[in-house]
């Protein structure tokens, strides 16, 4: 029998997501300097290497995510989470010691293989909460994402002023501490009775997507999330390079700007997500977030002054309500024994976009900022992201219309009723 997942277990999941994001955020401010150092090129010309690194990570994540998601449906969430965290720490050590670009790529390969942590964390939450409570729970995970983005880039920027390698070792230490913490306190959330046999046909990325095709509403939501994530990748792919080229910011200022993004995400997804879900319901909340994303990208594209970028950040945070809302809808449409598969498929679709998005976004930035460019426009990647974000609205709308006679995920009028405190939330 799986042990009840109490407050400590939920806290571990939240901390895991926060530390993953801290580790990711720690290295973002120094990546331009490190790549410029290893490649021997100016920052704007080294930016495509950042795209190659991100694409390498995403490709391995695309391959590994459904495998680990299905393994978690067979053997439980706990071993997959702990294995992923341990590999993440190893990845940061390899990257911190990398003497050349090829070794840096080895580190990203390891990180891509262990990149199912967030997907498995989502499955853990789906195991331990009721459907009507998951929107808030996913919002808290999103808030942990935001808190990690507050602390990680700020610390990374400060450490980066000392050494471009220091943030990697700090990230490795965080992952190692959390692995030990989880080893001693994390119970298994998936009861043996709810587990299913492992099937290679559903454990590969294309098999997982084929299985989703049998659930047309879920498939449309996953497609919408994939396109939206393709657009969102403009931030991790180009923000550091974009700000250094366009605004001439130092690593500490870049870290501060990313910290501001994290503050907005934390406030919206921890404090305000509950209000949105109660007042609007999951479907309208998701639509609102997607529209805000489109507008935010357009504003960033034409923000010619540094103060404009900082002014847009608080508004752009409201785009973050769409993810928890859509995840809440999707998890209510599949059984308990398939939550890991669902999250693995979601991660695969997002990773498939992540393979191409960093390449396209960084190449777009380089093309429109290099000497001799036909039009000098550093905001070009964000304009492209706005077009993609707008396109993501259509699969979501089709998904909501696919079964009009089915009970709405909003819960009808129940969405406006006071929500009981989830049994497993602190």
N, C-alpha and C positions, 0 to 999 in steps of 0.2 A: 504493500500500500504506500502511496505517496503521502508524505507528511503534509499537514496543513501549512500553507505558505502564509506566515504571519507578517507582522510589521517589519521585522528584521529582514525577511526575504525580499519584501517589496522595496525596502530601503536599499538592499544590495543591488537590485535591478536598476533602480534609479541612479545609484552611485556608479554602476557599471557604465551606463549610457553617458553619464556626466564625465567620467574619466576617459572614455573613448573619445568624447568630443574635446576634452582638455588636451589629450595627446595629439589629436588632429590639429587643434588650434594652436598648440605650442609651437609646432613646426612651420605653420603657415607664414608668419612674418619673416622667417629667415630663409625660406626656400629660394626667393630671388637671388639673395647674396650667395647661398651655397651653390646653386646651379651656375651662377655667373663665375664663381671660383673654379668649379670642377670643369666647366666647359671652356673657360677662358674667353667668354664673350660678354658684351654689354647686356644689361638686363632685358631689354626689349627683344634682343636676338636669342637670349637664353630661354625666353618664355615658352617657345614650342617644346623644349625638353620637359618643362613642367607638364605640358599637355600629354606628352608621351608617358610620363610617369603615372599620371592620373588614369590614362587609358589602360596601361598595364595592370594597375590595381583593379580597375573595373572589370577587365576581361577575366582575371582570375576569380574575382568575386562572382561574376556571372556564372562561371563554371561550378564554383564551390558552394554557393548559397543554397541551391535546391538540394544538393547532396547533404549538407549539414542540417537543413530544415527537415528533410525526411529521416535522417538519423535521429534527430530529436523526437520525431513522432514515434520512432521505434524504441529507442533506448532512454529517452527522457531529455529534459532541457538542461539539467545540471551539468552532465559531462561535456556537452557541446559548449556551454557558456564558459566553463573553466578552461577547456582546451583552447578556445578562441582567445581568451584573455592572456593565457601563457604565451601563445604565438605572437600576440600583439606586442608584448614586452620584448621578445626576441627581435622582432622587426625593427623596433626603435633603436636597439643596440647596434644592429647591423648598419642601419642608416647613419647613426652617429659616428661610427668608425669608418665609414666608406671613404676610401682614398681616391675613388674614381667613379665616373658615371655608371659603369656596368655593375659595380657593387651596390650603388644606390638603387638600381633597378631590382637587384636581388631582394633588397629589403622591401620594396613595394610588392614584389611577388608574394613574399611571406604575409604581408599585410592583407593582400587580396584574398589569400586562402583563409585567413582568420576573420574575414570581414562579415561573417554572419552573426556577430554578437547582437546587433540591433534587431535583426529579424527574429532571432531566438528569444530575445527579451520581449518582443511583441507577443510571441506565442506564449511565453510564460504568463504575461498579463492576461491574455485571452483565457488561459487555463484557470486563473484564480479570481476572475471577476465575472459578474453577470453581464449579459449583453447591454443592458441599459446603463451600466456603470462604466463601460469601457471607454467611452468618449473622454470622460474625465481622467481615467487612468492613462490613456494614451497622451492626453494633454500634459499630464505630469511628466511623462517620459520626454515629451517635447520641451517642457520646462527645464528638465535636467540637461537636455541638449543645449538649451540657451545658457544655463549657468556654466556649463563647460566652455561655451564659447565666450563667456565673460572672462573667466579666469585664464583659460588656455592662451589666447592670443596676447593678453596683457602681460602674462608671465613670460611668454615666448618672446615678445618684443623686448622686454627688459633683459632677459638672458641673452637674447640675440645681440644686444649692444656689447656684451662681454665676449661672446663667441658664437659662431654660427652652428656649432656642434652641441652646445650646452642644452638647448631645449630638447634634443632627442634623448639624452640620458635622463632628464627630468621626466619625460613622458614614459620611458621604460620603467622608472622607479614607481610611478603611479600605477601602471598596469600590473607590476609585480605585487605591490601591496594589496591591490584589490583581488588578485587571484588567490592570495593566501586568506584574505577575509572571506571570500566566497567558499573556499574549501571547508572552512570550519562552521559557517552559519547557514549556507544556502540549502534548503530542503528541495527535494524533487517535487515538481508541480503536477506532473502528468501521471495519473494513476495507471498501473499496469493494465487494468480493464479497458482503458481508453486508448491504449497503444495499438498500432497496426503493424503488420509485417512490412519489412523493407522491400521496395520494388524499384529495381534499377530503371525501369521504364519511366517512373515518375520522379526519380532522383536526379536525372540529368535535366539541364535547363530547358531543352526543347520538349521533353516529356512532361515536365511540370506545366509548361504553357499549353500543351495539347490537352492535358487534363482540365485546365481552366476553361478551355473552349467549350467544355460540356456545361459550364455554368456561365451563360452569356452575360448576365448582369455583373458578376464578379470580374469576368474578363474585360468588360468595358471600363470598369473602375480601375483595374490594374493598368490598362492602356492609358487612361487619363493621367494616372499617377506617374507613369513612365515618361510621358511627354512633359508633364510639369516638372519632373525631376531633371529632365534633359535641360530645361530652361534654367532651373535653380543652380545647376552645376556651373553657371557663369560666375557665381560667387567664389567657390573654392578654386576654380580653374584660373581665374584672371584677376581677382580683386587685388591681391598683393602687387602683381605686375602693373595692373591698370593704375593703381594709386601712386606707385613710384614713378611711372612714366608720365601720367597726366598731371599729378599734383606735387610730384617730387617729395613724397613723404619718406621719412626714415622708418626703420623697422618698428621702433617704439610707437610712432604715430599710427602706422598700419595696425599694430596690435591693439592700440586704443580704439580705433574705428571698429575693428572686429569685436572688441569687448562691448562697444555700444550696441552692435547688432545682437549680441548675446543678452544684454539687459532687456532689450525690447522683446526678444523671443521668450525670455523667462517670465516677464510680466504678462504677456498675452497668453501664453500657454499654461501658466500655473494659476494666475489670478483671474483672467478674463474668459478663458475657454469655457468654464462652467456656465458663466452668464450667457454666452453665445448659444451653447447647446440647449439651455433651458428656454431661452426666448425664441430662438430661430429653429431649433432642431438640427440634426446632423446635415441634412441635404442643403438647407439654406445657408448654414454656416460654411459648408464646403464651397458653395458657389461664391459667397462673399469673399472668402480667402483667395480663390482663384482670380477673381476680378481685381482685387487689391494687388496681387502679384503682377498682373499685366501693367497696371498703372505705375507701380514702383519701378519696373524695368525701364519704362519710357522716361521716367523722371531721372533715373541714374544715367541713362544714355546721354541726356542733354545737360547734365550738371557740370558746367564748365569751371566752377569755382569750388575749392575745398569745403567751404561752409555749406554749400548746397548739398553735398554728399551727406554730411552730418545731419542736416535738417531733414533729409528724406528717410534716414534710417528708422526713426520711431514709427512713421507711417507704414513702412515696408514690413514691420514686424507683424502687422495684422494678417499678412498673407499666410502666416504660420498656423492659423486655425483650420485650414483646409485639410492638412494631413491627418490629425487626430479624428476629424469628423468622417473623412472617407474611410479610414481604417475601422472606425466604429461600425460603419455600414457594412463593410465587407465581412468582418468577423462574425456578424450576425447571420450571414448567409451560408456559412459552412459549419460542419460538425466539429466537435471538440478534438477528435482524433486527427483532424486535418489542418489544424491551425498552424502547425509548423510548416506543412507543405505550402499553405497559402502565403505565409510570410516569406518562405524561401522563394516562391514564384514572384512575389512582389519585389524582393531584393534582386532577383535575376533580371526582371524587366528594367528595373532602375539601373542595374549594373550594365545592361546592354546599351542603354542610353549613355551611361557614364563612359563607355569605351569611346564613343564618337564625340560626345559633347566637349570634353577637354581639348581634343584635337582641333575641333572646329572653332571653339571659342578662342583658344590661344593663337591659332593661325589667323583668325579674323583680327585679333588685336595687333599681331605683328604686321599684317598686310596694310592696315590703315594707320600705322604709326611709323613704319620704316621710312628711311630716306627715299624720296622719289615716289611715294604713294600718290595715286591719282587724286585721292581725297584724304586729308589728314583728319581722322575722326576717332579719337580714343574710345568713344562711347559705343562704337559699332557692335561689340559683343552683346551689350545690354539691349540694343535695339533688336538684334536677332532673338534674344531671349524673350522679349515682349511678344514677338510674333508667335513663338513656340508656346508660350504660356496661354495666349489667346486660343490657339488650336487645341490645347488640353481641355478646354471647357466642353467641347462637343462630345467626346466619348462619355464624360461624366453625365451630361444631360441625357444622352441616349440610354445610359444605364438606369437612370431614374425613371425613364419612360418605358423600359423594356417589359415591365410587369406591373402595369397600373392597378391591377386588381389585387396585388399582393399587399400585405400589411406594410405600411411605410416605416422605414427605419427610424423616422422621427418619433415614432410612438404616438402620432396624432396629438391630441390634447395633452397627453401625458407628459409631453416635452415641457409643458409649462408648469407642471406640478413640482413641488419641492422634491429634490432627489435625495434618497437615503444615503447615508455615508457608506461607501463600499466596505465590505467586511474585512478586506485585506489591505486597505489603505491606512497609512498612519494618520 
